[in-house]
């Protein structure tokens, strides 16, 4: 069979099928993160996080390299992904190649002359590596996708590494494009873990992400005792007992774990900050946002930081940690407006009503527990006030501005907003009355705002005026 497959000739997905992707690999329920209590537990279990990152990178189709000593189950871990299935229940094909055993011309395809039957002319063609034919055939026969695993990368000579760049970058072989059907993983041995290591060139290093992969007693026992997710291969209870007792009682010596520090396994010093890596990070954050949409915020942020580390290195991960903390202060006026609508607050909501009481008890209600500093609160308050008069007069935005300004996180926070609340009660409130959005003859301050808050606003504004006159 002549596999003349290109982007335009790929067989269409049938009506009762979904377009297959690698996204099921990163299903949240299948990640260890779904069992974690928070970011602290994740930090204490880096090896388990590494498994999650492997799946997330593969789901995003961003090449990922596992760095670790011999025998750390890099190959087995990748090959076990053949037990995973796509959206249509089709297993992922896992193909393992060892590029260091191949001639560079075989890896990227050798150019040769051939007689074109249609035109009778002699044309240049590129030979297909066997792996390309396997990937194409699996798609044609099953509409199945392939995880392409390149093992023992640090045994590759520079010429072999260079031959892989085209595959890793675009996956084109003449008119054949396997890029839509593959996701790439690699394995490498760091310096000091084996006797001979060929350094990976910058071009290969900066084509994707990098994570440390080493022996972990608890993770090994969990996966080994289950037959590596295959009950048919699970050891007997007697065997499990012997191995568990042996490892648990000597966990510090097991798997030469004392020899490896995770941060020393990955060659962070050779990773470069490039436009390609930043583009990949943007795609990764988008994927993580979707996968971790219903997870704890600290868990989502943790994986964004670790994805940054895998793509850009430690220093940029530190920068992302600061940005992730700043994100907690980002909150739009529209978000506050939606929350107030959900609480069904109205102008005439009495202060003693159950709704108003519950709102006042939840001092973080507007921000989901996020800590908003003074500058961020001012900016948010100004945004809410702008929403009030953006299109005529919005009563919903008016109530939201009062709710945000009075349900403060602390006294200092509230006092910083008093001048804005005063403007709401006077200038903007008067505008609402003139336009008919607020009833004339009654207070322009919502009923859920207590007399104490009103007095504090008035006193704060008068004190500010007096200070201004004194200057």
C-alpha positions in Angstrom: 0.0 0.0 0.0 1.3 3.4 -1.0 0.7 5.8 2.0 0.4 9.1 0.2 -1.0 10.9 3.2 -1.0 14.7 3.6 -2.9 17.2 5.5 -5.5 17.4 2.7 -5.9 13.7 2.0 -6.2 12.4 5.6 -9.3 10.3 5.9 -12.1 12.3 7.6 -13.5 11.4 11.0 -16.8 9.6 10.6 -20.1 11.1 11.9 -20.1 9.0 15.1 -16.5 9.8 15.9 -14.9 12.8 17.6 -11.7 14.4 16.3 -9.1 12.5 18.3 -6.6 14.5 20.4 -4.1 13.9 23.1 -6.1 15.9 25.6 -7.5 12.8 27.4 -4.0 12.2 28.7 -4.4 15.3 30.8 -7.9 14.6 32.1 -7.9 16.1 35.6 -9.3 13.0 37.3 -6.4 11.0 35.9 -3.7 13.3 37.3 -2.2 12.9 40.7 -3.0 16.6 41.3 -6.7 15.6 41.6 -5.8 13.8 44.9 -3.6 16.5 46.3 -4.8 18.7 49.2 -2.9 21.7 48.0 0.4 23.2 46.7 2.4 22.2 49.8 1.6 18.5 49.2 2.6 18.9 45.5 5.9 20.4 46.5 6.6 17.4 48.8 5.9 15.0 45.9 7.9 16.3 42.9 8.2 12.8 41.3 4.4 12.5 41.2 4.1 16.0 39.8 6.6 14.9 37.0 4.2 12.2 35.9 1.4 14.9 35.6 3.7 17.2 33.7 4.6 14.5 31.2 0.9 13.9 30.5 0.2 17.7 30.2 3.1 18.3 27.8 2.0 15.4 25.6 -1.6 16.6 25.7 -0.3 20.0 24.5 1.9 18.4 21.8 5.0 20.1 23.3 8.1 17.8 23.2 9.1 16.8 26.7 12.4 15.2 27.8 12.7 13.1 30.9 16.1 13.4 32.6 17.2 10.7 35.0 19.6 7.8 35.8 19.5 4.4 34.2 16.7 2.2 35.5 14.4 5.1 36.7 11.5 3.7 34.5 11.6 6.4 31.9 10.9 4.0 29.1 8.4 1.9 31.0 6.5 5.1 32.0 6.2 6.2 28.4 5.2 2.8 27.1 2.5 2.5 29.8 0.7 5.3 28.0 -0.4 2.8 25.4 -3.1 1.8 28.0 -4.6 5.3 27.6 -7.3 6.0 25.0 -8.5 9.0 23.0 -11.9 10.5 22.8 -13.2 7.6 20.7 -11.7 4.9 22.9 -8.8 4.2 20.5 -5.5 3.4 22.4 -2.6 5.7 21.8 0.1 3.9 19.8 3.5 4.2 21.4 6.5 3.9 19.1 10.0 3.7 20.7 13.0 4.6 18.6 16.7 4.9 19.6 18.0 7.6 17.2 21.7 6.9 18.2 21.4 3.5 16.4 20.2 5.1 13.1 22.1 6.7 10.3 21.2 10.5 10.1 20.0 10.0 6.5 17.6 7.4 7.6 16.2 9.6 10.4 15.3 12.5 8.2 14.9 10.6 4.9 17.3 10.3 2.0 16.8 12.2 -1.2 16.7 10.0 -4.4 15.6 10.3 -8.0 12.5 8.6 -9.2 10.5 8.4 -12.5 7.1 10.1 -12.2 4.6 7.7 -13.8 2.2 10.5 -14.8 4.6 12.9 -16.4 7.4 10.6 -17.3 9.8 13.0 -15.8 12.6 12.3 -13.3 11.8 13.9 -9.9 13.5 14.1 -6.5 11.8 12.3 -3.6 12.6 11.7 0.0 12.7 8.3 1.5 10.3 7.6 4.4 11.7 6.4 7.7 9.9 3.2 8.8 8.4 5.1 11.8 6.6 7.5 9.5 4.9 4.6 7.7 3.8 3.2 11.1 2.3 6.5 12.2 0.5 6.9 8.9 -0.8 3.4 8.9 -2.1 3.6 12.4 -4.1 6.8 11.5 -5.4 5.3 8.3 -6.5 2.0 9.9 -7.8 3.2 13.3 -7.8 7.0 13.2 -5.4 6.6 16.0 -2.7 8.9 17.3 0.9 8.1 18.2 3.2 9.0 21.1 6.7 9.0 19.5 9.3 8.2 22.2 12.9 8.9 21.4 15.0 7.0 23.9 18.7 7.3 25.0 19.0 10.8 23.5 22.3 11.5 25.2 23.9 8.6 23.3 23.2 10.5 20.0 26.0 12.1 18.1 25.6 15.8 16.9 24.7 14.6 13.3 21.9 12.4 14.6 20.6 15.1 16.9 20.5 17.5 13.9 18.7 15.0 11.8 15.9 14.9 14.4 15.2 18.7 14.3 13.0 18.6 11.3 10.8 15.9 12.9 10.6 17.7 16.2 9.8 21.1 14.6 7.3 20.3 11.7 7.1 16.6 11.0 7.1 17.0 7.2 8.5 14.4 4.8 7.9 15.8 1.3 4.2 15.9 0.9 3.6 13.8 4.0 2.9 15.6 7.3 2.8 13.4 10.4 2.7 16.4 12.8 -1.1 16.2 13.4 -0.8 12.6 14.5 2.1 12.6 16.9 3.2 13.9 20.3 6.9 13.6 21.2 8.6 12.4 24.4 12.3 11.9 24.9 14.6 10.4 27.6 18.1 11.4 28.5 20.8 10.6 31.1 22.4 13.6 32.8 26.1 13.9 33.4 27.2 11.8 36.4 24.4 9.2 36.1 26.2 7.1 33.4 29.8 6.9 32.3 29.4 8.4 28.8 27.1 11.3 27.9 26.9 13.2 24.7 25.5 16.7 25.5 22.3 17.7 23.7 22.7 20.7 21.4 21.0 23.9 22.1 18.7 23.3 19.2 17.4 20.1 20.7 17.3 21.4 24.2 15.2 24.4 23.3 12.6 22.5 21.3 10.5 21.6 24.3 10.3 21.1 28.1 12.5 19.2 30.6 11.6 17.4 33.8 13.6 15.4 36.4 12.8 11.6 36.5 14.3 9.4 39.2 13.4 6.6 41.6 10.7 7.2 44.2 9.9 4.4 46.7 6.3 5.3 47.4 5.4 5.9 43.7 7.2 2.7 42.6 5.4 0.6 45.2 2.1 2.0 44.2 2.6 1.4 40.5 4.5 -1.8 40.7 2.0 -3.5 43.1 -0.8 -2.7 40.5 1.2 -4.3 37.7 1.9 -0.8 36.3 -1.9 -0.3 35.8 -2.2 -3.8 34.5 -3.7 -6.2 37.1 -2.6 -9.2 35.1 1.0 -8.3 35.8 0.5 -7.5 39.5 2.8 -9.5 41.9 1.4 -11.8 44.5 0.7 -10.5 47.9 3.6 -12.4 49.3 6.0 -10.9 46.8 4.5 -7.4 47.5 5.1 -7.9 51.2 8.8 -8.8 50.8 9.6 -5.9 48.4 7.6 -3.4 50.4 9.4 -4.3 53.7 12.8 -4.2 51.9 12.2 -0.7 50.4 10.3 1.0 53.1 12.8 0.1 55.8 15.7 1.4 53.6 14.0 4.1 51.6 16.9 6.5 51.8 19.2 4.0 50.2 16.7 2.7 47.6 17.3 3.5 43.9 20.4 5.4 44.8 18.1 8.3 45.7 20.7 10.0 47.9 22.8 10.4 44.7 20.4 12.6 42.8 19.0 16.0 43.4 16.1 16.7 41.1 17.3 20.3 40.3 20.7 18.9 39.3 19.4 16.3 36.8 18.0 18.8 34.3 20.5 20.9 32.4 18.8 24.2 33.2 22.0 26.2 32.4 21.7 25.3 28.7 18.0 26.3 28.4 17.5 29.6 26.6 14.7 32.1 26.8 13.4 32.1 23.2 10.3 33.2 21.4 9.5 29.6 20.7 9.6 28.6 24.3 7.5 31.6 25.4 4.9 30.7 22.7 4.8 27.1 24.0 4.4 28.4 27.5 1.4 30.5 26.5 -0.2 27.4 25.0 0.6 25.5 28.1 -1.0 28.0 30.4 -4.1 27.9 28.3 -4.3 24.2 28.6 -3.7 24.2 32.3 -6.4 26.8 32.7 -8.8 24.4 31.1 -7.6 21.2 32.8 -7.5 22.8 36.3 -10.6 25.0 35.9 -12.3 23.4 38.9 -9.1 22.8 41.0 -7.9 24.8 44.0 -6.3 28.0 42.7 -3.0 27.2 44.4 -2.8 23.9 42.6 -3.5 25.5 39.2 -0.8 28.1 39.9 1.7 25.4 41.0 1.4 23.7 37.6 1.8 26.9 35.7 5.0 27.6 37.6 6.3 24.1 37.0 5.4 24.2 33.3 7.5 27.5 33.2 10.4 25.7 34.9 10.2 22.9 32.4 10.3 25.2 29.4 12.4 28.2 30.6 14.4 27.1 33.7 14.5 28.0 37.4 15.0 31.7 37.2 12.0 32.2 35.0 10.0 29.9 37.2 10.9 32.2 40.1 9.6 35.1 38.1 6.4 33.3 37.3 5.9 32.6 41.1 5.8 36.3 41.7 3.4 36.8 38.8 1.1 34.0 40.0 0.9 35.7 43.4 0.0 39.0 41.7 -2.7 37.3 39.7 -4.6 36.9 43.0 -5.1 40.7 42.9 -6.6 40.7 39.4 -10.3 41.0 39.5 -12.5 42.8 36.9 -15.4 45.1 37.7 -17.5 42.8 35.5 -16.6 39.9 37.8 -17.8 41.8 40.9 -21.0 42.8 39.1 -21.8 39.1 38.4 -21.1 38.2 42.0 -23.4 40.9 43.3 -26.1 39.8 40.9 -25.8 36.3 42.2 -26.4 37.6 45.8 -29.5 39.4 44.6 -28.7 42.6 46.4 -31.1 45.5 45.8 -31.3 49.1 46.8 -34.1 48.3 49.3 -32.4 45.2 50.9 -32.8 45.9 54.5 -29.6 45.8 56.6 -31.2 43.2 59.0 -32.2 40.9 56.2 -30.6 37.4 56.0 -29.0 38.3 52.6 -27.4 41.5 53.9 -26.2 39.7 57.1 -24.7 36.8 55.2 -23.0 39.2 52.8 -21.4 41.2 55.6 -20.1 38.1 57.3 -18.3 37.0 54.1 -15.7 39.8 53.9 -14.0 38.1 50.9 -17.2 37.4 49.0 -16.2 39.7 46.2 -12.8 38.2 45.6 -13.1 34.5 46.3 -10.6 34.9 49.2 -8.1 36.7 47.1 -5.9 39.3 48.8 -6.3 42.6 47.0 -3.9 45.3 47.9 -4.7 49.0 48.2 -3.7 49.9 44.6 -5.7 47.0 43.2 -8.7 47.9 45.2 -8.7 51.5 44.1 -8.3 50.4 40.5 -11.2 48.0 40.8 -13.4 50.6 42.5 -12.7 53.1 39.8 -13.6 50.4 37.2 -16.9 49.7 39.0 -17.8 53.4 39.1 -17.0 53.8 35.4 -19.4 50.9 34.7 -22.2 52.7 36.4 -22.3 55.5 33.9 -20.7 53.8 30.9 -24.1 53.3 29.1 -26.6 55.6 30.7 -26.9 54.5 34.3 -26.5 50.9 35.4 -28.3 50.2 38.7 -26.6 46.8 38.9 -23.2 48.4 38.7 -24.2 51.1 41.2 -25.2 48.4 43.8 -22.0 46.4 43.0 -19.8 49.4 43.7 -21.5 49.9 47.1 -21.2 46.3 47.9 -17.5 46.1 47.0 -16.7 49.3 48.8 -18.5 48.4 52.1 -17.7 44.7 52.4 -14.0 45.4 53.0 -11.3 43.0 54.0 -10.0 45.3 56.7 -10.6 48.8 58.1 -7.6 50.3 56.2 -9.0 48.9 52.9 -12.4 50.4 53.6 -11.1 53.8 54.6 -9.2 54.0 51.3 -12.4 53.7 49.4 -14.4 56.2 51.4 -13.9 59.1 49.0 -15.2 56.9 46.2 -18.2 55.9 48.1 -18.9 59.5 48.9 -18.8 60.3 45.2 -21.2 57.5 44.6 -23.6 58.9 47.2 -23.4 62.5 45.9 -22.4 63.1 42.3 -23.2 59.7 40.7 -26.2 59.1 43.0 -27.6 62.5 41.9 -27.1 61.6 38.3 -29.1 58.4 38.9 -31.9 60.3 40.4 -32.0 62.8 37.5 -32.1 60.0 35.0 -34.9 58.2 36.9 -32.7 55.1 37.7 -32.8 55.9 41.4 -36.1 57.0 43.1 -36.4 60.6 44.1 -37.0 61.5 47.7 -35.3 58.4 49.2 -31.7 57.7 50.1 -29.4 57.0 47.2 -27.4 54.7 49.5 -28.6 51.0 49.4 -30.3 49.8 52.6 -27.7 47.1 53.2 -25.1 49.8 54.0 -25.1 50.3 57.7 -25.4 53.6 59.5 -21.9 53.0 60.9 -20.4 52.8 57.4 -22.3 55.9 56.4 -21.0 57.8 59.4 -17.4 56.6 58.7 -17.6 57.7 55.1 -18.8 61.1 56.1 -16.2 61.5 58.8 -13.4 60.3 56.5 -14.3 62.7 53.8 -14.6 65.6 56.3 -11.2 64.8 57.7 -9.7 64.7 54.2 -11.2 68.1 53.5 -9.9 69.6 56.7 -6.4 68.2 56.0 -6.5 69.8 52.5 -7.5 73.2 53.9 -4.7 73.0 56.5 -2.1 72.6 53.7 
